[in-house]
């Protein structure tokens, strides 16, 4: 097989996404054409509840995926292609909301059966890391920081397909703290983008404690409590939130740089929705500039959950001949279980 086509599905939380990739023989980013990619964010539907409602998320996935599939068929028809040209189906298998994951798994299983092609199970966190490699190849060894509403993890990868979790939060994930603080301030959901916009307009002049950080653990609960108390004490909400973002960005970026130096990696990759935060990106860029350690993060539209990153991760798993079929035990490192 000199080339093949891959259809990927992402429904792990509150983004519904579908992608169709045409891959060359090398199965790497340099040999991939994105024929179709669409992401539908449900954040506006969940905003009135202050967070993701699992039942609503899974229902919307089941409504949006058929619409996306219909649009994909139109694109394929214009290119004189069809679903019968699909050689593999890939889908996020874990972690995520159970109901949402089931919608994706059932959809991928049906397509796999209908087309008589394998359905590949892709780990959500590995996919986030591989959002960095849509247009370039990974450099090993690397350290990845996955920061989102559900995860704050630092993962060391010495070689392809091997991972070791070297640090993580012991309580709230970074994105979760942003959401909780924003909710208390009455800003709405999701909190990260709203606080980021405020931080561009108001100076970070309020003194706040840094997150508790050890060699391998981070804790944000104390910072969250301090932020809420500052707002309760009458400090300007906008200034408190700007100060909060500054503390988070500096703490994460400094910790990331220390870990990268400690493990003597050649590259550091940011991943996850919180990488869309402007202060965090700027501070990381400043820390790694001139260090000799490559630093990158995905395009902002690929920081959120999306099917393109799922497809790219599946392509590399195929290249390594180390993958799991949907419903079978995973071949991904236990660090992602």
C-alpha positions in Angstrom: 0.0 0.0 0.0 1.8 3.2 -1.2 -0.8 5.5 0.4 -4.0 5.2 2.3 -6.9 7.2 3.7 -7.9 7.5 7.3 -11.2 8.8 8.8 -10.9 10.0 12.4 -13.5 10.8 15.1 -13.2 12.9 18.3 -16.1 13.1 20.9 -14.3 12.8 24.2 -15.9 15.8 25.9 -17.7 18.8 24.3 -16.1 19.1 20.9 -17.5 17.1 18.0 -15.0 16.6 15.3 -14.4 14.6 12.1 -11.4 14.5 9.8 -10.4 12.7 6.6 -6.6 12.4 6.0 -4.8 11.1 2.9 -1.5 9.7 4.0 1.6 8.9 2.0 3.7 5.8 2.4 5.8 7.3 5.2 2.7 7.8 7.4 4.2 11.1 8.8 3.0 14.6 8.9 5.1 15.6 5.9 3.2 13.2 3.8 -0.4 14.0 4.9 -3.1 15.9 3.1 -6.0 17.1 5.2 -9.0 16.4 2.9 -11.6 17.4 5.4 -11.6 18.6 9.0 -14.4 20.1 11.0 -14.8 20.9 14.7 -18.1 21.8 16.4 -17.6 23.4 19.9 -20.5 22.9 22.3 -19.2 25.5 24.8 -22.0 28.0 24.1 -24.5 25.3 24.8 -23.0 24.5 28.2 -22.2 28.1 29.2 -25.5 28.6 31.0 -24.8 25.6 33.2 -21.3 26.9 34.1 -19.6 23.7 32.8 -20.0 20.6 30.6 -23.3 18.7 31.1 -22.4 15.1 30.1 -25.9 14.1 29.0 -26.2 17.2 26.8 -22.7 16.7 25.4 -23.3 13.1 24.2 -26.7 14.0 22.7 -25.2 16.8 20.7 -22.4 14.5 19.5 -25.0 12.1 18.2 -26.7 15.0 16.4 -23.7 16.6 14.9 -21.7 13.6 13.7 -24.2 12.6 10.9 -24.2 16.2 9.7 -20.5 16.3 9.5 -20.4 12.9 7.7 -22.9 14.3 5.1 -20.6 17.3 4.5 -17.6 15.0 4.2 -19.5 12.9 1.5 -20.0 16.1 -0.5 -16.3 16.9 -0.3 -15.3 13.4 -1.3 -17.8 13.5 -4.2 -16.3 16.7 -5.6 -12.9 15.0 -5.5 -14.3 11.9 -7.2 -13.8 9.9 -4.0 -16.2 8.1 -1.6 -16.2 6.5 1.8 -15.2 3.2 0.2 -11.8 4.8 -0.2 -11.3 4.7 3.6 -8.6 2.3 4.7 -8.7 2.9 8.5 -11.1 4.5 11.0 -9.6 6.1 14.2 -11.4 7.2 17.2 -10.6 8.6 20.7 -11.0 5.8 23.1 -10.1 7.4 26.5 -10.0 9.4 28.7 -13.1 11.4 28.5 -16.8 11.5 29.4 -18.2 8.0 29.2 -21.3 8.9 27.2 -19.4 11.1 24.8 -16.8 8.5 24.2 -19.5 5.9 23.6 -21.0 8.0 20.8 -17.7 8.2 19.0 -16.9 4.5 19.6 -20.3 3.3 18.3 -20.0 5.6 15.2 -16.5 4.4 14.5 -17.5 0.8 15.0 -20.4 1.1 12.6 -18.2 2.8 10.0 -15.5 0.1 10.5 -18.0 -2.7 10.0 -19.8 -1.0 7.1 -16.5 -0.3 5.2 -14.8 -3.6 6.4 -11.7 -1.7 7.6 -9.9 -1.7 11.0 -11.0 0.7 13.7 -8.1 2.1 15.7 -8.4 3.2 19.3 -6.4 6.4 20.0 -5.5 7.8 23.4 -6.8 11.3 23.9 -3.7 12.6 25.7 -1.3 11.2 23.2 -3.4 12.8 20.5 -3.1 16.2 22.2 0.7 15.9 22.1 0.6 14.9 18.4 -1.4 18.0 17.5 2.2 19.5 17.4 3.1 17.2 14.5 0.5 18.1 11.9 3.2 19.8 9.8 6.5 18.5 11.3 8.2 15.5 12.8 8.7 15.0 16.6 12.2 15.4 18.0 13.3 12.9 20.6 13.7 12.8 23.5 11.0 15.3 24.3 9.0 16.6 27.3 5.3 17.4 26.8 3.1 19.5 29.0 -0.6 18.6 28.6 -2.7 21.4 30.2 -6.5 21.4 29.8 -9.8 21.4 31.8 -9.2 17.8 32.9 -5.4 17.4 32.8 -2.2 19.0 34.0 0.6 16.5 33.2 4.2 16.5 32.2 5.2 13.5 30.1 8.7 12.4 29.1 9.1 10.5 25.8 12.6 9.1 25.3 11.7 7.5 22.0 8.7 6.8 19.7 5.8 5.3 21.6 7.4 5.3 25.0 6.2 7.6 27.8 6.8 8.3 31.4 4.7 10.7 33.5 7.2 12.8 35.5 4.8 15.3 37.1 1.1 16.1 37.4 -1.4 18.0 39.5 -2.6 16.4 42.7 -5.9 18.3 42.7 -7.6 20.6 40.1 -6.3 20.7 36.6 -5.2 24.2 35.4 -8.2 24.6 33.0 -10.5 23.6 35.8 -9.1 26.3 38.0 -9.7 28.9 35.3 -13.3 27.8 34.9 -14.0 27.8 38.7 -12.4 31.2 39.3 -14.3 32.6 36.3 -17.5 31.1 37.5 -17.1 32.7 40.9 -16.4 36.1 39.2 -19.6 35.8 37.2 -17.8 35.7 33.9 -19.3 32.5 32.5 -17.9 29.4 30.8 -15.4 28.5 29.5 -13.3 30.6 31.9 -9.9 30.5 30.2 -10.6 32.6 27.1 -12.6 35.2 29.2 -9.8 35.6 31.7 -7.2 35.8 29.0 -9.1 38.7 27.3 -9.4 40.6 30.7 -5.7 40.1 31.3 -4.9 42.1 28.2 -6.7 45.1 29.6 -5.9 45.1 33.3 -2.6 45.1 35.1 -1.6 42.2 37.3 -1.1 44.3 40.5 -2.5 42.0 43.2 -0.1 39.8 45.2 -1.1 36.1 45.0 0.7 32.9 46.2 2.2 30.6 43.7 0.9 27.1 43.1 2.5 24.5 45.4 5.1 22.8 43.3 7.5 19.9 44.2 9.7 17.8 42.1 6.8 15.9 40.6 3.6 17.3 41.9 1.6 20.6 41.5 -1.3 21.9 43.5 -3.6 24.8 42.4 -6.2 24.6 45.2 -4.4 27.1 47.4 -4.1 29.6 44.6 -7.8 29.2 43.7 -8.8 29.9 47.3 -6.5 32.9 47.5 -8.0 34.4 44.3 -11.6 33.9 45.6 -10.7 35.6 48.9 -9.1 38.5 47.2 -12.3 39.1 45.2 -14.4 38.7 48.4 -12.2 41.3 50.1 -13.2 43.9 47.5 -10.1 43.9 45.2 -11.1 44.8 41.6 -12.1 41.5 40.0 -10.4 42.2 36.7 -7.1 43.0 38.4 -7.3 39.9 40.5 -8.0 37.7 37.5 -5.1 39.3 35.6 -2.8 38.6 38.5 -4.1 35.1 38.7 -3.3 34.4 35.1 0.2 35.9 35.5 1.0 33.6 38.4 -0.3 30.5 36.7 1.6 31.3 33.5 4.9 32.0 35.2 4.7 29.1 37.6 3.9 26.5 34.8 6.5 27.9 32.4 9.3 28.0 35.0 8.5 24.5 36.2 8.4 23.3 32.6 11.8 24.8 31.8 13.3 23.2 35.0 12.0 19.8 34.0 13.2 20.1 30.5 16.7 20.9 31.7 16.5 18.2 34.3 15.7 15.5 31.8 18.0 16.9 29.1 15.4 16.8 26.4 15.9 18.1 22.9 12.4 19.5 22.6 9.5 20.7 24.7 5.9 20.5 23.4 2.9 22.2 24.8 -0.5 20.6 24.4 -4.2 21.0 25.4 -6.7 23.8 25.6 -4.8 25.9 28.1 -2.0 26.3 25.6 -4.3 28.8 23.9 -3.6 31.1 26.8 -1.5 34.0 25.6 0.4 34.7 28.8 1.5 31.0 29.1 2.7 30.8 25.5 4.6 34.1 25.8 6.3 33.0 29.1 7.3 29.6 27.7 8.6 31.2 24.6 10.8 33.6 26.7 12.1 30.7 28.9 13.0 28.4 26.0 14.4 31.1 23.7 18.1 30.5 23.2 18.1 27.4 25.4 18.9 25.0 22.7 15.7 23.2 23.5 13.1 23.3 20.7 9.8 24.7 21.9 6.5 24.5 20.0 2.7 24.3 20.5 -0.1 23.4 18.2 -2.0 26.0 16.1 -4.6 27.6 18.4 -7.5 25.9 16.6 -5.8 22.5 17.3 -5.2 23.2 21.1 -8.8 22.2 21.7 -10.1 18.7 21.1 -10.2 17.8 17.4 -10.2 14.9 15.0 -7.1 16.0 13.1 -4.8 15.3 16.1 -6.6 11.9 16.6 -5.8 11.1 12.9 -2.1 12.2 13.2 -1.6 10.1 16.4 -3.2 7.1 14.6 -0.8 7.6 11.6 2.2 7.4 13.9 0.9 4.4 15.7 0.5 2.7 12.3 4.0 3.7 11.4 5.4 2.2 14.6 3.2 -0.9 14.2 2.1 -0.3 17.7 -1.6 0.3 17.9 -4.8 -1.2 19.4 -8.0 -2.0 17.6 -11.2 -0.5 19.1 -12.3 -2.8 21.9 -9.0 -4.5 22.4 -6.4 -3.9 25.1 -4.4 -0.7 24.4 -0.8 -0.9 23.2 -0.2 2.7 24.4 2.0 3.2 27.4 0.2 2.8 30.7 1.1 6.4 31.5 -1.9 7.4 29.5 -4.4 4.9 31.1 
